[in-house]
Amino acid sequence: MKKLMLLVFGIALFFGITVQKAQAQASVTARAFAEVISGLTAAEMSQLNFGRFAPLEQGGQVHVSPLGVRYATGTLALSGGTFNPASFHITGQDGTSFSISLPTIPSVLTNVSNAKTMLVSEWESDPPEGKGTGVLQGGSLAVNVGATLTVGSMNDNPVGIYSGTYSIVFAYN
């Protein structure tokens, strides 16, 4: 038996076979990559405009949809004049998606002559609000925004121009 072990050991030495110990750890060098893309920009192309109307006994609401459809509820008489949804031109990296966050609280429109106010609420957009709902085809996309304007009686909201601001957030996903 001893001779057999010596023979195996001799053959291993002759052919250069060595025994290695098992390693408890291993290391590797890996690569990391990053791509910087163009920033997301938004420009207002047209302002949200509820148009002309006359409040009657109790007032009511004027709604302008993101598609440009206007209608009134309550005691309001719609008149001629221009009305339209707000329109925003969004630009950024081609093929990327972005989120649209509309106002969560009403915005106030104030009469520039007498400080009387109206509220804008029930915001909606096309494409709709939410995460990843907008996709930049060719690096740009138009987003239209509509809302509902709550109007009081003629005493509450006398004749005049009412204006105000609101914030919308567009963000890459």
Buried (B, 14 or more C-beta within 10 A) or exposed (E): EEEEEEEEEEEEEEEEEEEEEEEEEEEEEEEEEEEEEEEBEBEEEBEBBBBEBEBBEEBBBBBBBBEEEBEBEBBBEBEEEEBBBBBBBBBBBEEBBBBBBBBEEBBBBBBEEEEBBBBBBBBBBBBEBEEEBBEBEEEEBEBBBBBBBBBBBEEEBEEEEBEBEBEBEBEBE
